Amino acid sequence: PFQPLRDFTPVALLSRFPMLLAASASAPFANVAQLIAAARAAPRSIGFGTSDAAISFAGHLFTRLAGIEMVE
């Protein structure tokens, strides 16, 4: 048995990339707080798109940490 956080040491940064959160100018929210409020008011009514698995993971992490449900 091993403890990953205790027994392993990072050796290299594999990637770094910027992420962008954008919405249509006609969306009913203008910032992240309003997006979260809108998603809480109507779960699964707001969708998000991604370009690859890493961004998909980031989108799902955002929804989980924000306590909201969005559709990918």
mmCIF file of the N, C-alpha and C atoms, coordinates in Angstrom:
data_MODEL
# 
_entry.id   MODEL 
# 
loop_
_atom_site.group_PDB 
_atom_site.id 
_atom_site.type_symbol 
_atom_site.label_atom_id 
_atom_site.label_alt_id 
_atom_site.label_comp_id 
_atom_site.label_asym_id 
_atom_site.label_entity_id 
_atom_site.label_seq_id 
_atom_site.pdbx_PDB_ins_code 
_atom_site.Cartn_x 
_atom_site.Cartn_y 
_atom_site.Cartn_z 
_atom_site.occupancy 
_atom_site.B_iso_or_equiv 
_atom_site.pdbx_formal_charge 
_atom_site.auth_seq_id 
_atom_site.auth_comp_id 
_atom_site.auth_asym_id 
_atom_site.auth_atom_id 
_atom_site.pdbx_PDB_model_num 
ATOM 1   N N  . PRO A 1 1  ? 0.829   -1.201 0.000   1.00 0.00 ? 1  PRO A N  1 
ATOM 2   C CA . PRO A 1 1  ? 0.000   0.000  0.000   1.00 0.00 ? 1  PRO A CA 1 
ATOM 3   C C  . PRO A 1 1  ? 0.872   1.263  0.000   1.00 0.00 ? 1  PRO A C  1 
ATOM 4   N N  . PHE A 1 2  ? 0.348   2.278  -0.585  1.00 0.00 ? 2  PHE A N  1 
ATOM 5   C CA . PHE A 1 2  ? 1.079   3.543  -0.638  1.00 0.00 ? 2  PHE A CA 1 
ATOM 6   C C  . PHE A 1 2  ? 0.100   4.699  -0.490  1.00 0.00 ? 2  PHE A C  1 
ATOM 7   N N  . GLN A 1 3  ? 0.639   5.846  -0.143  1.00 0.00 ? 3  GLN A N  1 
ATOM 8   C CA . GLN A 1 3  ? -0.133  7.078  -0.033  1.00 0.00 ? 3  GLN A CA 1 
ATOM 9   C C  . GLN A 1 3  ? 0.325   8.008  -1.163  1.00 0.00 ? 3  GLN A C  1 
ATOM 10  N N  . PRO A 1 4  ? -0.491  8.219  -2.194  1.00 0.00 ? 4  PRO A N  1 
ATOM 11  C CA . PRO A 1 4  ? -0.044  9.000  -3.348  1.00 0.00 ? 4  PRO A CA 1 
ATOM 12  C C  . PRO A 1 4  ? 0.502   10.382 -2.989  1.00 0.00 ? 4  PRO A C  1 
ATOM 13  N N  . LEU A 1 5  ? -0.157  11.083 -2.102  1.00 0.00 ? 5  LEU A N  1 
ATOM 14  C CA . LEU A 1 5  ? 0.305   12.430 -1.763  1.00 0.00 ? 5  LEU A CA 1 
ATOM 15  C C  . LEU A 1 5  ? 1.603   12.409 -0.967  1.00 0.00 ? 5  LEU A C  1 
ATOM 16  N N  . ARG A 1 6  ? 1.822   11.367 -0.213  1.00 0.00 ? 6  ARG A N  1 
ATOM 17  C CA . ARG A 1 6  ? 3.024   11.267 0.603   1.00 0.00 ? 6  ARG A CA 1 
ATOM 18  C C  . ARG A 1 6  ? 4.176   10.593 -0.134  1.00 0.00 ? 6  ARG A C  1 
ATOM 19  N N  . ASP A 1 7  ? 3.874   9.571  -0.927  1.00 0.00 ? 7  ASP A N  1 
ATOM 20  C CA . ASP A 1 7  ? 4.916   8.727  -1.495  1.00 0.00 ? 7  ASP A CA 1 
ATOM 21  C C  . ASP A 1 7  ? 5.370   9.104  -2.902  1.00 0.00 ? 7  ASP A C  1 
ATOM 22  N N  . PHE A 1 8  ? 4.677   10.038 -3.552  1.00 0.00 ? 8  PHE A N  1 
ATOM 23  C CA . PHE A 1 8  ? 5.060   10.451 -4.900  1.00 0.00 ? 8  PHE A CA 1 
ATOM 24  C C  . PHE A 1 8  ? 5.464   11.919 -4.918  1.00 0.00 ? 8  PHE A C  1 
ATOM 25  N N  . THR A 1 9  ? 6.390   12.242 -5.787  1.00 0.00 ? 9  THR A N  1 
ATOM 26  C CA . THR A 1 9  ? 6.867   13.614 -5.954  1.00 0.00 ? 9  THR A CA 1 
ATOM 27  C C  . THR A 1 9  ? 6.667   14.027 -7.403  1.00 0.00 ? 9  THR A C  1 
ATOM 28  N N  . PRO A 1 10 ? 6.074   15.208 -7.653  1.00 0.00 ? 10 PRO A N  1 
ATOM 29  C CA . PRO A 1 10 ? 5.936   15.656 -9.041  1.00 0.00 ? 10 PRO A CA 1 
ATOM 30  C C  . PRO A 1 10 ? 7.315   15.868 -9.667  1.00 0.00 ? 10 PRO A C  1 
ATOM 31  N N  . VAL A 1 11 ? 7.445   15.488 -10.935 1.00 0.00 ? 11 VAL A N  1 
ATOM 32  C CA . VAL A 1 11 ? 8.735   15.647 -11.609 1.00 0.00 ? 11 VAL A CA 1 
ATOM 33  C C  . VAL A 1 11 ? 8.670   16.573 -12.816 1.00 0.00 ? 11 VAL A C  1 
ATOM 34  N N  . ALA A 1 12 ? 7.470   16.821 -13.363 1.00 0.00 ? 12 ALA A N  1 
ATOM 35  C CA . ALA A 1 12 ? 7.382   17.686 -14.538 1.00 0.00 ? 12 ALA A CA 1 
ATOM 36  C C  . ALA A 1 12 ? 5.976   18.226 -14.703 1.00 0.00 ? 12 ALA A C  1 
ATOM 37  N N  . LEU A 1 13 ? 5.876   19.425 -15.215 1.00 0.00 ? 13 LEU A N  1 
ATOM 38  C CA . LEU A 1 13 ? 4.591   19.997 -15.607 1.00 0.00 ? 13 LEU A CA 1 
ATOM 39  C C  . LEU A 1 13 ? 4.305   19.511 -17.024 1.00 0.00 ? 13 LEU A C  1 
ATOM 40  N N  . LEU A 1 14 ? 3.204   18.822 -17.220 1.00 0.00 ? 14 LEU A N  1 
ATOM 41  C CA . LEU A 1 14 ? 2.909   18.238 -18.523 1.00 0.00 ? 14 LEU A CA 1 
ATOM 42  C C  . LEU A 1 14 ? 2.262   19.222 -19.486 1.00 0.00 ? 14 LEU A C  1 
ATOM 43  N N  . SER A 1 15 ? 1.450   20.123 -18.981 1.00 0.00 ? 15 SER A N  1 
ATOM 44  C CA . SER A 1 15 ? 0.824   21.087 -19.878 1.00 0.00 ? 15 SER A CA 1 
ATOM 45  C C  . SER A 1 15 ? 0.319   22.281 -19.085 1.00 0.00 ? 15 SER A C  1 
ATOM 46  N N  . ARG A 1 16 ? 0.129   23.336 -19.811 1.00 0.00 ? 16 ARG A N  1 
ATOM 47  C CA . ARG A 1 16 ? -0.456  24.543 -19.244 1.00 0.00 ? 16 ARG A CA 1 
ATOM 48  C C  . ARG A 1 16 ? -1.198  25.217 -20.383 1.00 0.00 ? 16 ARG A C  1 
ATOM 49  N N  . PHE A 1 17 ? -2.446  25.535 -20.164 1.00 0.00 ? 17 PHE A N  1 
ATOM 50  C CA . PHE A 1 17 ? -3.215  26.177 -21.216 1.00 0.00 ? 17 PHE A CA 1 
ATOM 51  C C  . PHE A 1 17 ? -4.254  27.098 -20.596 1.00 0.00 ? 17 PHE A C  1 
ATOM 52  N N  . PRO A 1 18 ? -4.539  28.189 -21.272 1.00 0.00 ? 18 PRO A N  1 
ATOM 53  C CA . PRO A 1 18 ? -5.549  29.113 -20.759 1.00 0.00 ? 18 PRO A CA 1 
ATOM 54  C C  . PRO A 1 18 ? -6.950  28.555 -20.997 1.00 0.00 ? 18 PRO A C  1 
ATOM 55  N N  . MET A 1 19 ? -7.873  28.954 -20.161 1.00 0.00 ? 19 MET A N  1 
ATOM 56  C CA . MET A 1 19 ? -9.267  28.596 -20.356 1.00 0.00 ? 19 MET A CA 1 
ATOM 57  C C  . MET A 1 19 ? -10.076 29.877 -20.409 1.00 0.00 ? 19 MET A C  1 
ATOM 58  N N  . LEU A 1 20 ? -11.138 29.829 -21.160 1.00 0.00 ? 20 LEU A N  1 
ATOM 59  C CA . LEU A 1 20 ? -11.969 30.998 -21.376 1.00 0.00 ? 20 LEU A CA 1 
ATOM 60  C C  . LEU A 1 20 ? -13.410 30.630 -21.085 1.00 0.00 ? 20 LEU A C  1 
ATOM 61  N N  . LEU A 1 21 ? -14.088 31.488 -20.368 1.00 0.00 ? 21 LEU A N  1 
ATOM 62  C CA . LEU A 1 21 ? -15.514 31.324 -20.126 1.00 0.00 ? 21 LEU A CA 1 
ATOM 63  C C  . LEU A 1 21 ? -16.192 32.469 -20.853 1.00 0.00 ? 21 LEU A C  1 
ATOM 64  N N  . ALA A 1 22 ? -17.008 32.144 -21.829 1.00 0.00 ? 22 ALA A N  1 
ATOM 65  C CA . ALA A 1 22 ? -17.664 33.173 -22.645 1.00 0.00 ? 22 ALA A CA 1 
ATOM 66  C C  . ALA A 1 22 ? -19.143 32.831 -22.796 1.00 0.00 ? 22 ALA A C  1 
ATOM 67  N N  . ALA A 1 23 ? -19.937 33.862 -22.970 1.00 0.00 ? 23 ALA A N  1 
ATOM 68  C CA . ALA A 1 23 ? -21.374 33.683 -23.179 1.00 0.00 ? 23 ALA A CA 1 
ATOM 69  C C  . ALA A 1 23 ? -21.843 34.686 -24.223 1.00 0.00 ? 23 ALA A C  1 
ATOM 70  N N  . SER A 1 24 ? -22.935 34.378 -24.824 1.00 0.00 ? 24 SER A N  1 
ATOM 71  C CA . SER A 1 24 ? -23.541 35.280 -25.805 1.00 0.00 ? 24 SER A CA 1 
ATOM 72  C C  . SER A 1 24 ? -23.909 36.602 -25.134 1.00 0.00 ? 24 SER A C  1 
ATOM 73  N N  . ALA A 1 25 ? -23.826 37.680 -25.888 1.00 0.00 ? 25 ALA A N  1 
ATOM 74  C CA . ALA A 1 25 ? -24.218 38.998 -25.358 1.00 0.00 ? 25 ALA A CA 1 
ATOM 75  C C  . ALA A 1 25 ? -25.697 39.018 -24.983 1.00 0.00 ? 25 ALA A C  1 
ATOM 76  N N  . SER A 1 26 ? -26.477 38.116 -25.558 1.00 0.00 ? 26 SER A N  1 
ATOM 77  C CA . SER A 1 26 ? -27.910 38.071 -25.235 1.00 0.00 ? 26 SER A CA 1 
ATOM 78  C C  . SER A 1 26 ? -28.227 37.152 -24.049 1.00 0.00 ? 26 SER A C  1 
ATOM 79  N N  . ALA A 1 27 ? -27.212 36.537 -23.462 1.00 0.00 ? 27 ALA A N  1 
ATOM 80  C CA . ALA A 1 27 ? -27.432 35.658 -22.307 1.00 0.00 ? 27 ALA A CA 1 
ATOM 81  C C  . ALA A 1 27 ? -27.963 36.485 -21.137 1.00 0.00 ? 27 ALA A C  1 
ATOM 82  N N  . PRO A 1 28 ? -28.766 35.873 -20.281 1.00 0.00 ? 28 PRO A N  1 
ATOM 83  C CA . PRO A 1 28 ? -29.340 36.614 -19.151 1.00 0.00 ? 28 PRO A CA 1 
ATOM 84  C C  . PRO A 1 28 ? -28.370 36.800 -17.976 1.00 0.00 ? 28 PRO A C  1 
ATOM 85  N N  . PHE A 1 29 ? -27.087 36.582 -18.209 1.00 0.00 ? 29 PHE A N  1 
ATOM 86  C CA . PHE A 1 29 ? -26.083 36.771 -17.160 1.00 0.00 ? 29 PHE A CA 1 
ATOM 87  C C  . PHE A 1 29 ? -24.868 37.445 -17.772 1.00 0.00 ? 29 PHE A C  1 
ATOM 88  N N  . ALA A 1 30 ? -24.194 38.264 -16.954 1.00 0.00 ? 30 ALA A N  1 
ATOM 89  C CA . ALA A 1 30 ? -23.044 39.027 -17.440 1.00 0.00 ? 30 ALA A CA 1 
ATOM 90  C C  . ALA A 1 30 ? -21.763 38.705 -16.691 1.00 0.00 ? 30 ALA A C  1 
ATOM 91  N N  . ASN A 1 31 ? -21.847 37.861 -15.669 1.00 0.00 ? 31 ASN A N  1 
ATOM 92  C CA . ASN A 1 31 ? -20.657 37.476 -14.918 1.00 0.00 ? 31 ASN A CA 1 
ATOM 93  C C  . ASN A 1 31 ? -20.868 36.081 -14.334 1.00 0.00 ? 31 ASN A C  1 
ATOM 94  N N  . VAL A 1 32 ? -19.845 35.555 -13.713 1.00 0.00 ? 32 VAL A N  1 
ATOM 95  C CA . VAL A 1 32 ? -19.900 34.179 -13.200 1.00 0.00 ? 32 VAL A CA 1 
ATOM 96  C C  . VAL A 1 32 ? -20.942 34.037 -12.096 1.00 0.00 ? 32 VAL A C  1 
ATOM 97  N N  . ALA A 1 33 ? -21.044 35.003 -11.221 1.00 0.00 ? 33 ALA A N  1 
ATOM 98  C CA . ALA A 1 33 ? -22.030 34.925 -10.134 1.00 0.00 ? 33 ALA A CA 1 
ATOM 99  C C  . ALA A 1 33 ? -23.451 34.845 -10.704 1.00 0.00 ? 33 ALA A C  1 
ATOM 100 N N  . GLN A 1 34 ? -23.728 35.622 -11.731 1.00 0.00 ? 34 GLN A N  1 
ATOM 101 C CA . GLN A 1 34 ? -25.055 35.587 -12.352 1.00 0.00 ? 34 GLN A CA 1 
ATOM 102 C C  . GLN A 1 34 ? -25.281 34.275 -13.098 1.00 0.00 ? 34 GLN A C  1 
ATOM 103 N N  . LEU A 1 35 ? -24.242 33.736 -13.710 1.00 0.00 ? 35 LEU A N  1 
ATOM 104 C CA . LEU A 1 35 ? -24.335 32.433 -14.376 1.00 0.00 ? 35 LEU A CA 1 
ATOM 105 C C  . LEU A 1 35 ? -24.695 31.351 -13.367 1.00 0.00 ? 35 LEU A C  1 
ATOM 106 N N  . ILE A 1 36 ? -24.010 31.349 -12.244 1.00 0.00 ? 36 ILE A N  1 
ATOM 107 C CA . ILE A 1 36 ? -24.283 30.352 -11.201 1.00 0.00 ? 36 ILE A CA 1 
ATOM 108 C C  . ILE A 1 36 ? -25.706 30.507 -10.674 1.00 0.00 ? 36 ILE A C  1 
ATOM 109 N N  . ALA A 1 37 ? -26.141 31.744 -10.440 1.00 0.00 ? 37 ALA A N  1 
ATOM 110 C CA . ALA A 1 37 ? -27.509 31.979 -9.964  1.00 0.00 ? 37 ALA A CA 1 
ATOM 111 C C  . ALA A 1 37 ? -28.533 31.480 -10.977 1.00 0.00 ? 37 ALA A C  1 
ATOM 112 N N  . ALA A 1 38 ? -28.301 31.740 -12.264 1.00 0.00 ? 38 ALA A N  1 
ATOM 113 C CA . ALA A 1 38 ? -29.231 31.289 -13.308 1.00 0.00 ? 38 ALA A CA 1 
ATOM 114 C C  . ALA A 1 38 ? -29.264 29.769 -13.378 1.00 0.00 ? 38 ALA A C  1 
ATOM 115 N N  . ALA A 1 39 ? -28.110 29.127 -13.251 1.00 0.00 ? 39 ALA A N  1 
ATOM 116 C CA . ALA A 1 39 ? -28.046 27.668 -13.294 1.00 0.00 ? 39 ALA A CA 1 
ATOM 117 C C  . ALA A 1 39 ? -28.710 27.043 -12.070 1.00 0.00 ? 39 ALA A C  1 
ATOM 118 N N  . ARG A 1 40 ? -28.607 27.689 -10.937 1.00 0.00 ? 40 ARG A N  1 
ATOM 119 C CA . ARG A 1 40 ? -29.285 27.181 -9.728  1.00 0.00 ? 40 ARG A CA 1 
ATOM 120 C C  . ARG A 1 40 ? -30.794 27.333 -9.848  1.00 0.00 ? 40 ARG A C  1 
ATOM 121 N N  . ALA A 1 41 ? -31.230 28.430 -10.463 1.00 0.00 ? 41 ALA A N  1 
ATOM 122 C CA . ALA A 1 41 ? -32.662 28.685 -10.606 1.00 0.00 ? 41 ALA A CA 1 
ATOM 123 C C  . ALA A 1 41 ? -33.322 27.714 -11.587 1.00 0.00 ? 41 ALA A C  1 
ATOM 124 N N  . ALA A 1 42 ? -32.567 27.257 -12.575 1.00 0.00 ? 42 ALA A N  1 
ATOM 125 C CA . ALA A 1 42 ? -33.119 26.349 -13.591 1.00 0.00 ? 42 ALA A CA 1 
ATOM 126 C C  . ALA A 1 42 ? -32.077 25.289 -13.936 1.00 0.00 ? 42 ALA A C  1 
ATOM 127 N N  . PRO A 1 43 ? -31.920 24.271 -13.071 1.00 0.00 ? 43 PRO A N  1 
ATOM 128 C CA . PRO A 1 43 ? -30.910 23.229 -13.299 1.00 0.00 ? 43 PRO A CA 1 
ATOM 129 C C  . PRO A 1 43 ? -31.031 22.599 -14.688 1.00 0.00 ? 43 PRO A C  1 
ATOM 130 N N  . ARG A 1 44 ? -29.890 22.339 -15.314 1.00 0.00 ? 44 ARG A N  1 
ATOM 131 C CA . ARG A 1 44 ? -29.756 21.676 -16.607 1.00 0.00 ? 44 ARG A CA 1 
ATOM 132 C C  . ARG A 1 44 ? -30.385 22.455 -17.753 1.00 0.00 ? 44 ARG A C  1 
ATOM 133 N N  . SER A 1 45 ? -30.617 23.757 -17.566 1.00 0.00 ? 45 SER A N  1 
ATOM 134 C CA . SER A 1 45 ? -31.167 24.577 -18.645 1.00 0.00 ? 45 SER A CA 1 
ATOM 135 C C  . SER A 1 45 ? -30.066 25.334 -19.394 1.00 0.00 ? 45 SER A C  1 
ATOM 136 N N  . ILE A 1 46 ? -28.859 25.328 -18.862 1.00 0.00 ? 46 ILE A N  1 
ATOM 137 C CA . ILE A 1 46 ? -27.723 26.014 -19.471 1.00 0.00 ? 46 ILE A CA 1 
ATOM 138 C C  . ILE A 1 46 ? -26.699 24.961 -19.870 1.00 0.00 ? 46 ILE A C  1 
ATOM 139 N N  . GLY A 1 47 ? -26.190 25.078 -21.068 1.00 0.00 ? 47 GLY A N  1 
ATOM 140 C CA . GLY A 1 47 ? -25.212 24.125 -21.558 1.00 0.00 ? 47 GLY A CA 1 
ATOM 141 C C  . GLY A 1 47 ? -23.846 24.755 -21.719 1.00 0.00 ? 47 GLY A C  1 
ATOM 142 N N  . PHE A 1 48 ? -22.831 23.896 -21.813 1.00 0.00 ? 48 PHE A N  1 
ATOM 143 C CA . PHE A 1 48 ? -21.479 24.374 -22.097 1.00 0.00 ? 48 PHE A CA 1 
ATOM 144 C C  . PHE A 1 48 ? -20.823 23.442 -23.097 1.00 0.00 ? 48 PHE A C  1 
ATOM 145 N N  . GLY A 1 49 ? -19.952 24.010 -23.921 1.00 0.00 ? 49 GLY A N  1 
ATOM 146 C CA . GLY A 1 49 ? -19.250 23.228 -24.923 1.00 0.00 ? 49 GLY A CA 1 
ATOM 147 C C  . GLY A 1 49 ? -17.772 23.171 -24.606 1.00 0.00 ? 49 GLY A C  1 
ATOM 148 N N  . THR A 1 50 ? -17.131 22.112 -25.047 1.00 0.00 ? 50 THR A N  1 
ATOM 149 C CA . THR A 1 50 ? -15.709 21.931 -24.783 1.00 0.00 ? 50 THR A CA 1 
ATOM 150 C C  . THR A 1 50 ? -15.007 21.455 -26.042 1.00 0.00 ? 50 THR A C  1 
ATOM 151 N N  . SER A 1 51 ? -13.696 21.626 -26.054 1.00 0.00 ? 51 SER A N  1 
ATOM 152 C CA . SER A 1 51 ? -12.929 21.219 -27.222 1.00 0.00 ? 51 SER A CA 1 
ATOM 153 C C  . SER A 1 51 ? -12.191 19.898 -27.034 1.00 0.00 ? 51 SER A C  1 
ATOM 154 N N  . ASP A 1 52 ? -12.002 19.473 -25.785 1.00 0.00 ? 52 ASP A N  1 
ATOM 155 C CA . ASP A 1 52 ? -11.296 18.214 -25.542 1.00 0.00 ? 52 ASP A CA 1 
ATOM 156 C C  . ASP A 1 52 ? -11.591 17.714 -24.135 1.00 0.00 ? 52 ASP A C  1 
ATOM 157 N N  . ALA A 1 53 ? -11.014 16.586 -23.782 1.00 0.00 ? 53 ALA A N  1 
ATOM 158 C CA . ALA A 1 53 ? -11.300 15.957 -22.486 1.00 0.00 ? 53 ALA A CA 1 
ATOM 159 C C  . ALA A 1 53 ? -10.859 16.811 -21.307 1.00 0.00 ? 53 ALA A C  1 
ATOM 160 N N  . ALA A 1 54 ? -9.720  17.487 -21.419 1.00 0.00 ? 54 ALA A N  1 
ATOM 161 C CA . ALA A 1 54 ? -9.234  18.300 -20.301 1.00 0.00 ? 54 ALA A CA 1 
ATOM 162 C C  . ALA A 1 54 ? -10.180 19.454 -20.018 1.00 0.00 ? 54 ALA A C  1 
ATOM 163 N N  . ILE A 1 55 ? -10.674 20.095 -21.070 1.00 0.00 ? 55 ILE A N  1 
ATOM 164 C CA . ILE A 1 55 ? -11.603 21.202 -20.882 1.00 0.00 ? 55 ILE A CA 1 
ATOM 165 C C  . ILE A 1 55 ? -12.943 20.675 -20.384 1.00 0.00 ? 55 ILE A C  1 
ATOM 166 N N  . SER A 1 56 ? -13.350 19.514 -20.865 1.00 0.00 ? 56 SER A N  1 
ATOM 167 C CA . SER A 1 56 ? -14.579 18.892 -20.368 1.00 0.00 ? 56 SER A CA 1 
ATOM 168 C C  . SER A 1 56 ? -14.464 18.643 -18.869 1.00 0.00 ? 56 SER A C  1 
ATOM 169 N N  . PHE A 1 57 ? -13.329 18.122 -18.437 1.00 0.00 ? 57 PHE A N  1 
ATOM 170 C CA . PHE A 1 57 ? -13.097 17.893 -17.009 1.00 0.00 ? 57 PHE A CA 1 
ATOM 171 C C  . PHE A 1 57 ? -13.207 19.210 -16.246 1.00 0.00 ? 57 PHE A C  1 
ATOM 172 N N  . ALA A 1 58 ? -12.598 20.263 -16.768 1.00 0.00 ? 58 ALA A N  1 
ATOM 173 C CA . ALA A 1 58 ? -12.637 21.565 -16.104 1.00 0.00 ? 58 ALA A CA 1 
ATOM 174 C C  . ALA A 1 58 ? -14.071 22.079 -16.000 1.00 0.00 ? 58 ALA A C  1 
ATOM 175 N N  . GLY A 1 59 ? -14.857 21.888 -17.047 1.00 0.00 ? 59 GLY A N  1 
ATOM 176 C CA . GLY A 1 59 ? -16.258 22.319 -17.003 1.00 0.00 ? 59 GLY A CA 1 
ATOM 177 C C  . GLY A 1 59 ? -17.049 21.569 -15.952 1.00 0.00 ? 59 GLY A C  1 
ATOM 178 N N  . HIS A 1 60 ? -16.836 20.267 -15.889 1.00 0.00 ? 60 HIS A N  1 
ATOM 179 C CA . HIS A 1 60 ? -17.545 19.469 -14.887 1.00 0.00 ? 60 HIS A CA 1 
ATOM 180 C C  . HIS A 1 60 ? -17.056 19.802 -13.477 1.00 0.00 ? 60 HIS A C  1 
ATOM 181 N N  . LEU A 1 61 ? -15.783 20.086 -13.332 1.00 0.00 ? 61 LEU A N  1 
ATOM 182 C CA . LEU A 1 61 ? -15.261 20.493 -12.026 1.00 0.00 ? 61 LEU A CA 1 
ATOM 183 C C  . LEU A 1 61 ? -15.898 21.811 -11.598 1.00 0.00 ? 61 LEU A C  1 
ATOM 184 N N  . PHE A 1 62 ? -15.998 22.757 -12.522 1.00 0.00 ? 62 PHE A N  1 
ATOM 185 C CA . PHE A 1 62 ? -16.652 24.035 -12.223 1.00 0.00 ? 62 PHE A CA 1 
ATOM 186 C C  . PHE A 1 62 ? -18.079 23.817 -11.730 1.00 0.00 ? 62 PHE A C  1 
ATOM 187 N N  . THR A 1 63 ? -18.859 22.984 -12.447 1.00 0.00 ? 63 THR A N  1 
ATOM 188 C CA . THR A 1 63 ? -20.251 22.771 -12.038 1.00 0.00 ? 63 THR A CA 1 
ATOM 189 C C  . THR A 1 63 ? -20.336 22.095 -10.675 1.00 0.00 ? 63 THR A C  1 
ATOM 190 N N  . ARG A 1 64 ? -19.436 21.164 -10.434 1.00 0.00 ? 64 ARG A N  1 
ATOM 191 C CA . ARG A 1 64 ? -19.454 20.468 -9.136  1.00 0.00 ? 64 ARG A CA 1 
ATOM 192 C C  . ARG A 1 64 ? -19.101 21.420 -7.997  1.00 0.00 ? 64 ARG A C  1 
ATOM 193 N N  . LEU A 1 65 ? -18.037 22.210 -8.190  1.00 0.00 ? 65 LEU A N  1 
ATOM 194 C CA . LEU A 1 65 ? -17.624 23.150 -7.139  1.00 0.00 ? 65 LEU A CA 1 
ATOM 195 C C  . LEU A 1 65 ? -18.655 24.252 -6.922  1.00 0.00 ? 65 LEU A C  1 
ATOM 196 N N  . ALA A 1 66 ? -19.354 24.646 -7.987  1.00 0.00 ? 66 ALA A N  1 
ATOM 197 C CA . ALA A 1 66 ? -20.374 25.686 -7.876  1.00 0.00 ? 66 ALA A CA 1 
ATOM 198 C C  . ALA A 1 66 ? -21.698 25.132 -7.366  1.00 0.00 ? 66 ALA A C  1 
ATOM 199 N N  . GLY A 1 67 ? -21.827 23.813 -7.353  1.00 0.00 ? 67 GLY A N  1 
ATOM 200 C CA . GLY A 1 67 ? -23.066 23.190 -6.886  1.00 0.00 ? 67 GLY A CA 1 
ATOM 201 C C  . GLY A 1 67 ? -24.208 23.388 -7.862  1.00 0.00 ? 67 GLY A C  1 
ATOM 202 N N  . ILE A 1 68 ? -23.909 23.358 -9.159  1.00 0.00 ? 68 ILE A N  1 
ATOM 203 C CA . ILE A 1 68 ? -24.924 23.558 -10.185 1.00 0.00 ? 68 ILE A CA 1 
ATOM 204 C C  . ILE A 1 68 ? -24.926 22.388 -11.156 1.00 0.00 ? 68 ILE A C  1 
ATOM 205 N N  . GLU A 1 69 ? -25.996 22.304 -11.956 1.00 0.00 ? 69 GLU A N  1 
ATOM 206 C CA . GLU A 1 69 ? -26.097 21.279 -12.984 1.00 0.00 ? 69 GLU A CA 1 
ATOM 207 C C  . GLU A 1 69 ? -26.206 21.970 -14.329 1.00 0.00 ? 69 GLU A C  1 
ATOM 208 N N  . MET A 1 70 ? -25.263 21.679 -15.218 1.00 0.00 ? 70 MET A N  1 
ATOM 209 C CA . MET A 1 70 ? -25.282 22.195 -16.580 1.00 0.00 ? 70 MET A CA 1 
ATOM 210 C C  . MET A 1 70 ? -25.200 21.012 -17.541 1.00 0.00 ? 70 MET A C  1 
ATOM 211 N N  . VAL A 1 71 ? -25.539 21.245 -18.778 1.00 0.00 ? 71 VAL A N  1 
ATOM 212 C CA . VAL A 1 71 ? -25.513 20.202 -19.801 1.00 0.00 ? 71 VAL A CA 1 
ATOM 213 C C  . VAL A 1 71 ? -24.287 20.424 -20.678 1.00 0.00 ? 71 VAL A C  1 
ATOM 214 N N  . GLU A 1 72 ? -23.526 19.363 -20.914 1.00 0.00 ? 72 GLU A N  1 
ATOM 215 C CA . GLU A 1 72 ? -22.362 19.471 -21.803 1.00 0.00 ? 72 GLU A CA 1 
ATOM 216 C C  . GLU A 1 72 ? -22.789 19.179 -23.212 1.00 0.00 ? 72 GLU A C  1 
# 
